[in-house]
Every structure is written in structure tokens, then in C-alpha cells.
């Protein structure tokens, strides 16, 4: 199956009703967010945190907000 060009996609997209276009756009947005997360996640190092370390960070953040 041949991939559509951007112009072909836009022409096809515009044949849908506004409600359908919104649903399609939302689905594309979610898919792109998933792809971006996967890309960013792959670039970040895996660091193990203990529950105690996480709680310490949360308390420090909360205390900084109070100041």
C-alpha cells in the first residue's frame, strides 16, 4: 500500500464531517503523544528510586511551595 502525501491526506481528511475530523485529530494527537513519550523515554537513563527517596522529594517540593 502506497503512503499518502500530506496533500492527499489533507484532501481525504477534509471529506469528513467536522465531528469526524475532530475525532480523527484527537486520535492522531494521542498517537503522536505516545510516540513522543516513547522517543523521550528511550533517551532518558533508567534510574531506580526507593519509596523513601520519592517521599523525601515530595516533602521537599511541598515545603518549598510553602515558603
Buried (B, 14 or more C-beta within 10 A) or exposed (E): EEEEEEEEEEEEBEEEEEEEEEEEEEEEEEEEEEEEEEEEEEEEEEEEEEEEEEEEEEEEEEEEEEE
